[in-house]
Amino acid sequence: MSTSPVIRVEGSADFLSGGGEMGELIRAFEWQRTSLGAPEQWPQSLRTALRILLTTHHPACVFWGPELICFYNDAYRGALGPERHPAMLGASLRQVWSETWSVMGPQIERVMSGAGATWAEDHLVMIPRFGQREEIYWTYSFSPIDDTDAASHVGGIMVLCMETTRKVRAERQLAFQLALSDKLRSLSDASEIMLTAAEMVGRQLGAGRVGYGEIESSGKSALVVCDWTAPGMASLAGEHRLTDFGMNLVRELQAGHIVRLEDGFNDPLTKDASGANVYRAIGARSGITVPLIKGGRLVGALYVHQAEPRRWTDDEVRLARETAERTWEAVERARAENALRQLNATLEQRVEDAVAQRKLWGELLDSVTALVAAVSNDYRYLAMNKAYADRFERRLGVRPQVGESLLELMKTQREQLALSGSRWSRALAGEEFTLIEPAAPSDGDPDRHFEITYTSLRDPSGRVIGAFQYAQDVTERLRDQQRLSEAEESLRQSQKMEAVGQLTGGIAHDFNNLLTGIIGSLDMMQRKLARGQQIDVNAYVSAAMTAANRAAALTHRLLAFSRRQALDPRPVHVNRLIFGMEELLRRTLGEAIALEFVEKPDLWLTRCDQNQLESALLNLTINARDAMPQGGKLIIQTSNEHLEDAHEAKLRDVMPGDYIAISVCDNGVGMSPEVMSRAFDPFFTTKPIGQGTGLGLSMIYGFTRQSGGYAKIQSEVARGTTVKLYLPRYHGEHEFSQEPDPAPVTLLPAGREEVVLVVEDEQVVRDLVVDLLAELGYRSLQAVDGPSGLAIALSDVRIDLLISDVGLPGFNGRQLADAACAHRPDLKVLFITGYAHSAAVSNDLLAPGMQMITKPFALETLAERIRDMIEG
């Protein structure tokens, strides 16, 4: 902490100028009656702190001296409430905040003792404010103000703070609404939907009673089918007269206004008639009522009651409103679906008696927001609801009527007629299908999407006599599915990284062995050369190169496996893929488990995401290893399979036909029938806590389903387990992406004049490249980092090629290349990197005129690439 002297100046109090209302209050305060004395005598450090306090627009306070006398500005004043403003000014902090001193006191005393500043984010503080105890969240810092006269050299504390209550509540409300949507989506009974939503709102708000009332057609009474109550609160289930609650309140609801009562016994809205008495009778002292308006009429309301007076926040009212809307939409959906099921079940009778029944079903369907219509075999309307007619009229300018021809009404809209007519024709031909499409431009909201289902209408004999359409807004559901898809992608990546983590021990062991071979060969060469002995250089170099190449292959395999990437289905030769993974799988199993690969020589191709298939095989290998703690044998077998049984194919939800099969079989502990039946369930695991997520097999199952195949398990306790993956046969050609091995390049000086700038922070690699350039006959310039490389690139010296590492001190290789190319537009760039090539390319590292080579590389490969770029 600084111990510079604090200057005390007697003179003007101009440092208290400005500051709005709080500036005036501070200047008018009788400070002479406090231990601080007149402002003209205050120390300079306090003056400076108060000057900052009064000029900043950020909420701030200053606590000064042993008594911690309080100062605060206008921005902080709004968070205090009438209980502390203006009483807090000039008062002792311990007295003003006595009820929260147990929380903040230790922090303040720590700062005052000279221990340094403190910081807290979204910290909960329970304080009385505006007449009631509130949950308030703060992000704040306590910073010391120097004063050498104080025992700890700290004269006071500067507080910068911000109330984050609304942010914290918004985050909670978002999580609540997502949970509510997920819960309601699985329900189909209207009463169950209302009760579930009421309970979730009640527990979220800490309310005493929550329920829905539906207004009968006359508008005079409301029926509560069910509601949720906390212990001690009675249910309001039953019928209630609206006038009993006060006409002023009813009129507010009929106008579509949300009613917020902080004290229903004394509120103007409940004073007329018997409103206040009714609230006493039902034990509701405060509450929120959200009206539900349909077609300009009050059709229902969500009510939230509390037995005590309560000041409802805007966030709590918003949560109630959003819940009411979501719940009512779910109720309408459930009722519409039930109505449509009844319509389809009794279609023949309704067609024969259409006139008598039309009014009944018309009123029912008109109450839902989904678009519903039915046509006969000659495309004439049998029925439609108001929502369908309104949208038809809005889009085409004419309102359809029962009995009119759909084709005639749409004959002037050729494109719309062709699209709609083809869909109705499919349904009238007996096809049942569902499609999702965006809203039309005329609807004014292109981001919304509708799910449209077409179903054939049949008489008892099965003859098609018409078709009907049901369209509902599924925008929120699609957004939820998008969020779920993103979560699944994250889970896939986490599974891969979990597998990589389990490989770490084995990989480290193998790398130590490989490094021993490299270091030992080089060390032996160095020792013998130092003694002047004749040595077989080729033997030692060959041994070191063999070990280094094996290490490089292992590194590239691990980088390619762990890289995050989107699903990319391609033709895959499974036998070659497994052979490529053999070394990785053996290291996963360890020395106690034997690995055998039984291949089908003429195995068909399949089409899938190669990275996901590798992940699946590695996860199965890890599971098999864990099932054989005492050692054993793992067999991976491939075969061609033909699924002919249409019934079995339907049960597995796949198409009959050709499949390639991959069996992973171990002789481990096996599974009981109960465990085997749940093996593919997400989050189900028999491993101890911390040793498995329960997602491995479920992700493998999901991968096979996404690829058009399936998976099955056979297991027996103490005998072992076989997991068999079926992937559909691909009839196209395999896409070979592997580059051919580079031809040897003769490293002979060519006596050329070209100049190559080499920027590499690793000296060994830089020297290697420079030596190679000398043997090729090129001149070279060297730099060890980005700034020094750029200085050379911006000079006037000749440079024909820039060779740069990607990761450089100062700034990276791409930034260096961009700056150099801006000065030399025709400059060619060759990057060298230790990262996987495909990962670097996917990150848009390469621009036109740029190429890349990955470490480690053969000298022949680098030489060929340099010559091609300079001479090409």
N, C-alpha and C positions, 0 to 999 in steps of 0.2 A: 504494500500500500504506500502511496505517496505520503511523505511527511513534510511537504513544503509548508512554510508558515502561512497562517490564515491572516489576512490583513483586515484590521478593524478600522473603519473610516467613519468619523462623525461628520455629518453633513446632510445633504439633500436626500429626500425619499423618492426621487424621480424614478428609481428602479421599479416602483410599484405602479407606474403609469400604464394605461391601457387595460386589457384583460376583461373587457365586458362587464357583466354584472358582478362576477366574483372580484374583479379588480376594484370596483367601487366598494364592495363589502370589506375587502382587505384594508383599503385606505381609510375607511370610516371606523374600523374596529379600534377599540381603546386598548392598544397593546401595552400602554404604560401600566395597566393593572395586571399584566402577566409577567412572568419571569424574564421574558425577552426584552422588556423595556421599549423605548421609542424606536421606530424603524431607522431613524438617523444613526443609531448606535449599533445596529446589527452588523455582524461580521460580513466580510466581502463574499465568502463562500455561500452564505445564506442569501445574500442579495443576488448573486449570480443564479443560484438555483431558482429563486422566485421569479427572476426575469425570464428564465426559460419557461417556467410554469405558466406565466401570464401570456406569453407570446405564442406558445404552441397550440395547435388545434387538436392535439392528441390528448385523451384523458390522462391526467397526471395529478399527483399529490406530492407534498413535501411534509415529512414529520421531523421536527427539530428539537434537539436538546434531550436531556434525561426524561422530561415529561412527555416527549414525543408530541409537541404541539402541532396541530394539523393546519395545513394550507391546501387548497385544491382549486382547480380552474373550472371554467364554464363547461368544458367537454366532459369532465368527471361528474359535475353536479347532477346531470340527468339520471345517473345510475343510483343515486342515494335514496330518493323518495322523501316524502315530507318528514319521516322520522328522524333524519339526520341532517337535512339541509334547512336552514343555515347553521343549525346547532353545532355541527362538526367544526366549523371555522374557529380557530383559537383554542379548541378544547383538547384535552389529553386523549390520545389515541386509545389508551387502555380503557378509558371510561366510555368513549363513543362506541367502540367495537367490543365491549366486554363479553357479549355472547359468542363471539368468534375468536376471542383471544387465544383460546386453547389451540386453534389451528394456525393463526398467523403470528402469534406471539413468539414462538420459538424461532421462526424465520427472521423476524425483525431483531430479536435479541442477538441472533448470530451475526447479522450485518453490523449492528451497533458495537459488537465486541471486537470488530476488526477482522472477522473471518472471511470477508469478501461478499460479493453480490450473490443474490439468489434468483432463480427463474422457475416459473410454473406455467404449464399449458393446460387449458381447459380444466381448471381446478374447481371442484364443487365447493361452494360456500352457502350454508343455510342461513339466511338473514331475514329479519322482518322488513317488509317493504310494502308500502301502500296498504297497510292495515293487515297484512297476513304474512306468514312465514313462507318464503319462496326458495326454490332451488336455483341458485345463480352460479353460472360458470364464468371463470375469469382466466385470462392469460395475462401474466404480469411479471414485472421484474422489480426487485428491491436493490437499489444501487447506493453505496455509501457516499456521503458528502464529507470531504476532508475538513478537519478542524483540529489543529495541533493543541488547542487548549483542552480538548476532551481527553479523558484517560486513555481511550483506545485510538485516539486521533481521528475519530469519526464523530462529527457534530450532528449529523442527521441522515435522513434517507430520502432519496428521490425515487418516486414510484411512477413507472409508466405502465399503463394497464389498458385492457380492452375487454369488455364483457362479450363472451362468446356463447351466451345462453341460446340465442336463436340458431347459431350454427350447429351446436350439439343437438338441439331438439330437431332441427331439420334432418340431420343424419339419422336420428332415431325414427322419425316419421317415414323417411324413405324406406328404411328397412321394414317398418311395420306394414306399409302399403304393399311391398313386394310379398311379404309373408301372407298378407290378407288375400292377394290375388291368387297365390299358389293354393291356398286353402279352399277358396270359393270355387276354383276351377274344377275341383274334384267332386263337388256336390251337385246333386240334381233335384233335390227337394227344396221348394221355396221356403218352408218353415225352418228347415235345418240351416239354410243359407242365412236367414235373418238372425237366428239364435247364435250361430257361430260368429257372425260379424259383431253382434252386440257384445258377446263375451270378450272378444279380442279388443274392442274399443274400451270396454269397461276396465279391463286390466291395464291397458296401455295408459289411460288417463287417471287411473286410481279412483274411478267414480263408484257411486253406490248402486246405480241402476241404469241400464241401457236397453232400449227396445225400439220397435217399429210399430207405428199405428197407421192403418190404412183407412182413408176417409171414404165413407159410403157415398153413393151417387148423389144423394140430396145435399151433401155437404154439412149435415147437422151433427153427425156422430163419427167417432173413430173406433175401429176394432183393433185391439192389441191381441194378436194370436199367441205370442210368447215374448218374453223378455228375459234378460240376465240380471241377476241381483247379487250384490255382495251380502255377506252375513249381516243381519239386522235390518235389511230393507225388504219391504213387501213387494210382490209382483203386481203389475197393473193389468195383467191379462184379463180381457173382457171388453165390454162396450162402454164408451164414455161420451157424454155430451160435450161438444166443443165449447159451447157458451159457458160451461162451468169454469173454464180456464181463463175467462175474461175476453170480451170481444175485441178489445184493443190488441191483445196478443194474437187472436185468430186473424184479424185483419192484416197484421204484419206478416203472418205466415202466408196468407192468400196472395199477398203482393210479392211473394218470393223472397222475403227478407229472413235471414237467420236471426233468431231471438236468443239473446245472451242475458241471463238473469244472474246477478251477483247476490241478490237477496230477494227472493220471490215474495217474502212476507211484506216488503215495503217498496216494491217496484211500481212505478206508475202504470205499467202494462197490466198489472194484476189487481189494481185497486178497484176497477169497476166490477159490478156484479159480485160473484163469490170467489173471484180468482185467488186472492190470498188465502181464503179459508180452505180452498181445494188443495193448495200447495201444502198447507199445514196438515190436512187430512192424509195426504199421500206421503208425508215425511220428506218433501223435497224443498229445501231452503234455497237452492241455487240450481242452475241448469243451462243446457244448450238445446235448442230445438231447430233442426234443419228441415225446411219444407221440401217436398218433392212435387214439382209442378210438371204436368203433362197436358199438352193442348191448352195451356192457359188456365188450368184448373188444379187446385190443391188436391192431390190424390193420396198423399201420405206424409209421414214425418218421422225422422229419427230423433229420439229424445235421449239426453244424457242428464241424469239427476245426481245431486249431492245433498246429503242431509244437513250440511253446514253451509254458511255463506262462503262463497269462493269467487275469487277474481279470475275469470277465465282469460287466458292469453290468446292472442291472435293465432298462434301456432296450434293451440288446442282446438279452436273453432275451425281452422282449416282442416285439421285431421278429421273432425267430425263430418265436415261437408264432403270431403273426398271419399270417406268411407261410405256415406249415404249414397253417393252417386254410383260407386262401384258395386255396392250391395244391390241396389235397385236394378242395375243392369243385369247382374247375375240372376236375380229373381225373375226378371222378364224373360231371360234366356231359358231358365228352367220351365217356366209356365208355357212358353211358346213351344219348346220341344215336347212337353207332355201333350199339348194341344195337337201338335202335328202327328204324334204317334196315334192319338185317338182318331184323328181325321183319316189316316191311312188305314186303320183297322176297320173303320166303318164306312169305307168309301162307296161301296155299291149303294147302300141305303141313302147316302147323302147325294149321290148323282141322281137317283130316282126321285128324291124329294128335295131338289136343290133350292126351290123357292122358299119352302118352309124352314129349311135349315140355314139358309144363307145369312139371315139376320143374326141368328145365334152365334155362328162362327165368325161372322163379320165383326161383331162387337168384341169377341174374344181376341181375334187377331189384330184388331185395330189398337189394342192396348199395348202391343209390343213394338219395339223399334226395329226388329228384323224385317226384311223384305220378303213377303210370302205371296205367291201367286200359283194358280192351277189352271191348266188349259185342257181342252178336250182334244181328240184326235184330229179335228179340223182346225186346230189352233185358235179356238174361241175360248175366251176367259170363262172358267167355271167359278172362280173365286179369287179375291185378292184382298190384302189388307190396306189400310190407309197409308202406311209408310211406303208400300210399293207404288201405289197410285201417285203419291206426292212426288216421289223421285222420278217416276216415268214422266210426269207432267213437267217437272223441272228440267229434265234433259231433252225432251222431244217437243215440248210446247203443247201437248194434247193430253187430256186426262182420260185414261181407259175406263171402260165400264164393263160389268159382267155381261156376257153375251156377244161383245164385240170381238172382231177378228184381230189377233195380234199382227198378222201379216199386213192387213189393210192399214192399221194405225202407223206402221213403220215403213210404208212403201216409199215415202219421200226421203227416208234416211237409208240410202243404199248400203253403206258400209255397216251401219248398226243392224240393219235387217239381215245381212249376210251372216254376221257374227251371232246374233241372238237366235236367228232362225235355225242355224246349224246345231246349236246346243239343244234347243227344244226338240229338233228332229231326232237327235241321239236318244233323248229321254223317251220320246214316243215310240222309238224302235226297241225299247226295253232295256236300254243301258242306264245304269246308275253311276254317277261320277260326281266328283267334287273338284273345284278349281279355286285358286286364289288370284285375285287381280287387283291392281290399284284403282282408286276412285277415279271417275272420269273428270277431265278438266272443268266441266261445268259444275261439278260439286264443290269446287273452290278449295279443296284440301287434298292435293296429290299425294301427300304422305300417308294417307289412310288406305287401308286394304280391306277387302271384303272376301269372305269365304262363301262360295256359292255352291249349293248342293242341288243337283237335279235328280229326281226320283220318279220312276214310272208308277202310275196308279193302275191297279189291276182289280178285276172283279173276282169273286170267289173261285172261279174256274181258272184263274191265272191269266186271263186275256187282258191286254193293255187297253184301257179305256181313257187314258189321259196321262198327264205328267204334272208335277208341281216343282216349284223352285223355292228354296229357302236360302236367303243371303243374310249374313251377319257381319258386323264390324269386328275384325280380328286383329286390329292394329296392335293393341297391347299384348296379345298373345304372341304375335310375331316378334315383338321387341323382347319379350321374355325368352323366346326361343333363341334369339341372337345372343342374349346374355348367357344362356345355358351353353351354347356352342362355344363361346369364348372361354367359359369355365372348363369345358371338356378339353379344349386345346391346352390350357394350362395344366390340367391333370395329366395329359399325355406326356408333356414335357417333364413334369415332376417325376413321373414313373421312370422315364429314361435316365434322369439324373440320379434317382435312387439306385438304379442298376449300376450306373457308372461308379457311384460311391461304394457299392459292394465289390467292385472290381479293384479298388485302389490298392488293397494289400497285395494281391497277386501281381498287379502291374508293377508296383514298386520292387517286389522281389525279382521279377524278370528283368527290369531295367538295371538293377544292381548287377545281375549276372552279365548282361550285355555290356554294361560299362566296364566291368572287370576285364572282359575280353578285349575291349578297345584300349583301355588304359594299360593293361598288362602287355599287349603287343607293342604299343608305342614305347613303353618304359624299357622293355627288353632291347628294342632297337637302339634306344638312346644309350643304355648301359654298355652294350657291346661296341657301339661306335666310339664311345668315350675311351674304351680300352684298346681301340685300334683293331678289334677282331674282325675277321671276315664273317659276314652274316648273309643269310638268304632273305634279302629285303622283301622280295615278292611274297614269301610265306607269311611274314609278319603283317605286311600291308593287307594281304588277302584275308587274314583272320580278322583284322580290325574292320575292314570294309564289310565283311559278312555280318559281324555283330552290329555295326552301325546301320546297315540296310534293314536288318530285322527290327531294330529299335525304331527306325523311321516308319516302317510299315505298321508297327503297333500303334505309333502316335497318330498316323493318319486315320487308322480305323477308329480309334477312340474319339478323335475330333469329329469325324463324319457322323458317328453314332450320337454324340451328345448335342450336335447342332440343332437348334430350334428351327423348324421349317413347317410350312403348310403341307397338307396331304397332297401328294403328287403321284397319282397312279400311272405306272408305266409297265410295259411288258417285262417280266422277270423270269429268268432261268433259275429256278429254286436250287437245283444241285450246285450250280456255280456260286450262288449266294452263300450256301451253307459251307462249301469248301473255303470260301473267303473268310468266314467267321471261325473256322476250326481252331486257330490258335487262341482267339479271344475266348471261345467256349472252354477250351482245356484249362486256361488260366482261371476261369470262373469256378470250374469243378474242383480243382486242386489235384494233388497226386494220388489221393486215396480213392478216386472215382474214375473208372475207365470210361472212355467215350468211343462209341462205335457208330459209323455212318453207313447205312445200308441204302444205296441209291438205286432208283429205277433208271436204267441206262437211257431209255428213250422217253424220259419224262416230258410231258407237255409243258408249254409255257402257260403262265398265268399273268394277270394284269392287276397290280396292286401298288401300294406305296412301299417301296423297298425299305425305306428307313423304318416304317412301322412294323414290317415283317421281321426285320432284324431285332427290333425292340421286343417283339412277341417271343421270338426264339430265345433271346437272352433272358427274359423274365421266366420262361418255362424252365430254362436250364438252372437258374437260381433257385426256383421252387424245388426242382428235383434234387439239387445239392443239399438244400435244407432238409429234405425228406430222407436223406441217407447220411446221417451224422457219423456213422461208423464205416462209411465207404460203401461202394457198390458199383453198379454199371448203368450207364445211360446210353440208350440206343435212339438215334434219330433216323427215321426211315421215310423215304418218299415213294409215292406210288400214283398210278393213274386209276381213277375211280369213275364209275358211271352210275348215276342215280336214276333208276328207271321207275321206281315205285312213285306214282303220282301222289298217293296218299301220304307217304312219308315226306315227300317234297313239300306238300301243303302244310304238314305239321311243322316243318322247320322253316316255313315261309321262304322257300327258295324255288328256283325253276328246275325241273328235271333236266338232266343232261350230263356233260362231262365235267369232272372236277379233278384237280390234283390234290393229293392228301399228304400232309406232313404229320407223322406220328412221333411224339416225344415220350419215350417209355423208360421208367425207372423201376428198380426193385427195392424201393424204400418202404416206409412205414404204411403207406396206403391211406385210404379214407373210408370212413363208415358211410353207409347209405345216406344218413341224415346230413353229414358234412358234404358229401358229393352233390346232394340236391341243391345246396346253397352256394356251391363253389364259385359260380359265376355272378353271385349277387354283389353289388357294389358295397365296399367297406366291410365285407365279411372276411374274417381271417381267424385262423387257429394259432397264429404265432403270438408270442408274448408281446405286451405293450412296448412300442418303440422299435419292433423288429419287422413290422409290416403294416401297410396302409389298408390292405383288403381291396386294393384297386387293380392289382396286376391282372388277374384272370378276367375281371369284368372289362378292362380295357382291351384285352386280347379278344374277348367275345365281340365287343363293339367293333374292333378292327375287321374281323372276318365278316360281320354283318354289313358293314359299310362297303366291303369289297364284293358283296354279292354271294358270300359263302356262309358257312356256319362252323361251329365247333362243338365237340362232345367229349365227355370224360368217361373212362372206364377205370374203376379202382376197386381194390380189395384190401382190407386191413392185413398188414404184415406181408402182403404179396407185391405191392407196388401200384403205380398209377400210370395210365396212358392218356395223354391229351392229344386229340387228333383234330387238326385244322384242315378244313375243306375250302379251297379257293377255286373259282370257276376257270375253266380252260380258256386260254386266249388263242384265237386261230390266226392272228397276224404274225408278223415277223418280229424278231427280237431287235431292239435298238441298241447297237453297240456304241457306247460312249467313251470307252477306254482308248486313250491315245496310244499308238504303237510306240515301242521302245525306240529311243533315238539312235540313229546310226552313229558309229564312232566317228569322231572328228579329229583329223590330224592337227595337232597343236604345233604349227610351224610359223615362225615369224614371217609376216607378209610384207614388211617394210612399208606400211601404209601411213597416212598422215592423219587419219581420223582420231578425234579426242573423245574420251569417255569420262564423264564425271561420276565418281563412285561416292555415295553418301551412306555410311554404315557405321553405327556406334560400336559394334563388336569388332575388335581389332583383328582377331583371327580370320573372321569372314572377309573383312575388308582387304587384308593382305592377300588372301586366297584369290579374290576377284582381280586385284591389281596384278598379281603374278600371271594369272591366266590371260589378261589383256596384253601383257608384255609378250607372252609366247605367241599370241595371235598377231602381234605386230602393231597393236594400237597404243597410242599414248594415253595416259590416264592422269586425272586430277582427283584429289582425295579430300573428303570432309567427314568429321566425326558426328555432326549433329545437323538439325534443320537450319538454324541461323547461319552457320558457317557455309553450308552447302548453298544456301540462297545467295550469300554474298558472292560466291564464285559464279553462280548462274546469272547474276545481274551484271557481271563484269563484261568486258569486251572480248574475252578470250574465246577461242573456237571451242564449241561443244557440239558433238554429233549425236550423242546418246547420254541420257541420264539414267544411272542405275541407283536405286534408292531402296533402303529398308522401309517397311510400312510404319513400324513403331520407332520413332526417333525422339531423342531429347529435344526440347524446345517446341517443335510442332511436328505433326506427323508427315509421312511421306507424301500423301495426297495433297496436303496443303503446300508442301514444297514444290510438287510438280505443277500445281495450278499457278503458283506465283512465277515459276520459271517459264512456263508455257505462255504466260501473259507477256513476258519479255521476249521470248523466242517462240513464236507461234508454230514453227515447224519442228520443234524439238520432240524427239521420240523418248518414251519413258518405259523402263523395265523395272517393275517392283519385285523385290524378294521378300518373302514373309514366311513366318513359322506357323501361320494359321491355315486352316483348311481352305483350299482354293475356291471351292463352291461357296463357302460361307462368305469369303471376301467379295466374290462376284455378286452374291445376293445382296450385299450391302452397297452396291453401286460404286465400288471403288474405282473401276476401270472406265475411262472415257476414251473416245476415239484417239488412236495414236499411242495407247498405253497397253502393255501386256504385263503378265505376272508369272513368276516361277516360285514354287514353294520349297522351303528348306525341309530336309536336306536335299541337295540336288547333285547329280553327276556332272563332272566338269564337261563331258561331251555334250550334255543337254544344255548347259549354260553357254558354251561356246557356240553351238548351233543357233541358239536363240539370239545371241549378240550379232552374229554375222547376218542372220535373216533380217533383223531390224535395221542394221546400218546399210546393208546393201539393197534391201527391199524398198 
